[in-house]
Amino acid sequence: MHKYLLKTLFTLTITLFSFNSFSIAIPACDTSECVDDFKKYKKYSKLGYAEAMSTLGDLYFNGHGTDKNIKKALKSYKKGAKYGSLKGQFRAATIYLNNEEFRDIDKGVNYLEKAARAQHAQAAFLLGVIFYKEDFHERDLEASDKWLTKAYLAKSKKAADFIHFIDESNNLTSDKYPKLTKALINKPLPKKVVKVAKKKKKQAVEHSNGVKMEVITITANLHDMFTAQIASLKNSYPQQGATNTGSRIIGNTCERNLSCSVANKGDFNRLLSNIMGDSAVAKFY
């Protein structure tokens, strides 16, 4: 019995962490199963669960089980952010920084700072980039130094790549980046790895009409992941209006928060491109 419980808990933990990785995408979907997922997250969002609010934002953002609606997605992310969801804070920031209709750099930076203060490494990395760039936001090398150091010490590979970029631009000096240069003494920057593009093998099948179609194998069941996350919410307290001091309190670090999430990879790359430009990004990312 105990072995079964341990195995179940381990599987649930792995599922929740996998759900938040870069590789898991939430597709547009209008099947009954997707609509059911949407209804469940809407229910738990109304009950006051911060992570349900943030995942509901994902569903609105991608049109999963409902019509795609960026405005409602942003509202859900902000509501989740208000009650301590790092995912909500980070995703609200990326909309404010990425989306032309809702563009507000100051609000985006504010949400990133909230997430970065709670140990969200990617938020800290983006702040380091934003404050470095002169024509995207008011340049502040002291702030860039602070956040980039935080991201680097959190073992962000993107931060390490960007530090190489700063070094190659002759800006990695002790007067401009005192905290970072001090950190690099104790934790030297790893050597830059030159990436070699590899050809991806594609599996194709030939239909009866002779047309070859690429087959994409999906290794994760998104509905099962949603079910696992909902199950975890059932065993926790809602953040909205909560007075308990349990493990799911506002201010949990990213490392302790199973639903701490990063942006969709396409959105993340687009944001970096908006900040630094395509040519600059290609050098360090």
N, C-alpha and C positions, 0 to 999 in steps of 0.2 A: 504493500500500500504506500509506504513512504517513498519507495523508489519511483512509483508511478507519479506521485505528487511532485517529486523533484524533477522528473523528466518533463512533466507538464509545465512547471514554472520555468524551466530552462528554455523549452520550446517557445513559450510566450515571450520571454525576454528577447530571444533571438529574433522572433517575428517583429517585435516592436522596434528593435534597432534597425532591422532590414527595411522596415516601412519608411524610415527617415533617411535612407541613403540616397545618394545622387542618382542611382540607377533605377529607382522606382518612380515611374511616371504615372500620373493619374489621367487617363484618357477621357475625352468627351464620350458620354454614354447615356442612352435613354431606355435601356432595358429595365424590366421590372426589378431585377436584382439591384441595379444601380440606383433606381428611384427609392428602393427600400433602404439602401445605405444612406442616401441623402436624408430621408425622413428620420432615421435614427440619430444622425448627427445634429439635425435641427432640434430634435427633442432634447438631447443632452445639452445642447447649447443653451436652450431656454431654461434648463434646470440649473445652469450656472457653472458648467464645467469649462474651464479655460481652454483645454486642449481640444474639446469638441468644437468650440467656437473657431479655433484656428483651422482645424481640419475642414469644418464647414466652409471656411474661406477658400480652401483648396478646391472644394467641390464646385463652388460658385465660379472660381477663377477658370476652371477647366471645363465647366459645363457637364459635370458628372452627376447624373440623376436629376438634373435641373437645367434650365437655360443658362448659358454662360453670361455672367454679369459681374464685371470688374468692380463696379460701385458697391455691390453687396459683398463681394469678396473682401474689399478693403474694410468695409464696416465690420465684418466678422473678425478679420485679423486684428483690427484696432480694439475690438471688445475683448478678444482673447489676450491681447497685449496688456490691457488695463488690469486684468486679473492675474498677471504674472507669466503668461505663456511666452517663452523666448521665441518660439516659432512664429507666433503672432507678431511680435515686435520686429523680427527679421523680415518677414514677408510683407508687412505693412511698409517697411523701409524700402524694399525693392520696388514696390509699386510707385511710391512717391518719387523714387529716383529714376525709374525706368519708363513709366507710362506717361505719354505726352499729355493726356487728358487730366491726369491727377498730379502732374509734376510739381513738387514742392521740395526743393533741396534741403531747406532747413528742417522741415518735419522728418524727411528721410534720415538725415544725420542724427536727429534727436532720438528716433527709434533705434538706430544702430547703436548709439551710445548706451541706451538702456540695456540692450542685449549684450553688448560688449562688457559692461560692468558686471554682468552676471556670468561671465566667462564664456561667452559665445565667440569662439575663435574666428569664425568667418566674418562676423560683424566687426571685430577688432581689425582684421586684415583689411576690409573695405575702408574703414575709417583711416587707416594708415595710408592707403592709396589716395583717398579723397583729399585729405589734408596736404598731401604731397603735390598734387596737381594744381597748377596756378589758375587755370581758366575754367575749372569746373565748380569750385567753391573757394571761399577765401583761404588762401594758403596759410598754413600754420604748421611749421616744421616741428615745433614743440609737441603739438598734438599728434602729428604723424609719428614722431619718435615714441611717444607714450603708447599708442595703440599698436603700432607695428611690433614693438618690443613685446607687448602682451601676446600678440598673435604668434610670434616666433617662439616664445617660451612655452606656448601651448602646443608646440610642434606642428604648426600649420605649414605644410609644404608650399602653399601659395605664397606665404609670407617670406619663406626662404628664397623662392624664385624672384620675388619682387626686390628683396634686399640685394640680390645679385644685380638686378637691373639698376638700382640706385648706385651701387658700387661702380658699375660700368659707366654711369653718367657722372662720375666723380663727385657725388653728393654725400657719400657715406663717410663723413668726417666727424670727429669728436665734438666739434662746436655745433654742428647741425643736428647730429644724432647721438648725444651723450649717453642716454640710457641704453640705446641699442648697441653702441660700440662697447660699452661696459659688459653687456650681456654676452656679446660675441667673444669676449675674452674667456669667460667661463664655459661658454657653449659655442665653439667655433662653427662658422657657417660651413655646411657640407659642400663638397665640390659640385659645381654645376654639371648636370648630366645632359649631354646632347642627345635629344630624342631623335630616333630614326623611325620614319614612318613605315609601318608594316601594312602589307596588303591583307585585307580581311577576306577570309574565305566565306563565300556565300553558298548556301544550300539552295538548290532550285529544283522545282518539280515541273514536269511537262504535262500540261492539261491536254484533254482530248482534241482541242483545236490546234495543238502544236505550239501554243504560246507558253514560254517558260516564265514562271512566277517565283520570286524569291520567297523563301519560307522563313519567318521569324519565330524563333522558339521563345516562349515566355516561361521563365523559370519560377515566377512567383505569382501566387493567386492574390490579387488585390482585395477581393471580397473577404478572403480569410483574414487578411491583415486588418481590414476594417473591423471585422468581428472580434479579433483579438484586442484591438484597442478599446472598443466599446466595453468588452468584458473587464478590462483594467479600470475603466471609468466607474463601472458598477461597484467595484471594490474600493473606491476612494471617495473623498468628500468633494463637493463642488466648491470652487474657489469664490464664486460670487456670493457675497454675504456670509462666508464661512468665518467662524470664530475659533476653529480648532487650530492647533499648532502641530499638526502631523507632518508627514514627509512631503506632502504635495503643497507646501506653503509658497506664497509669493516670494520670489527671490531665490528659488532653487537654482543652482548652477546648471550649466548646460550638460555637464558630465553626469549629474544626478537626475536629470529629467529625461525619461524615456522617450517623450514626444518632442524633444528638442530637434528641430528640423532645419535644413538648409534650403536654399532656393533651388528651383528647377535649374538644371545645368545651362539650358539655353538662356534663361533669364539672367543667370549669374554672369555668363560670358558677355551677354549684350550690355549689362551694366558696366563691366570692366571696359568694354569697348567705348561706351559713352563717356567714361571718365578719362581714359588714357589715349583712345584712338586705336584703330586696328593695327597700325604698324608697331606701336609701342607694346601693345599687349602680346603680339607675336614673339617679342624678344624674351619675355619672362614667363609666359603662361602657355 
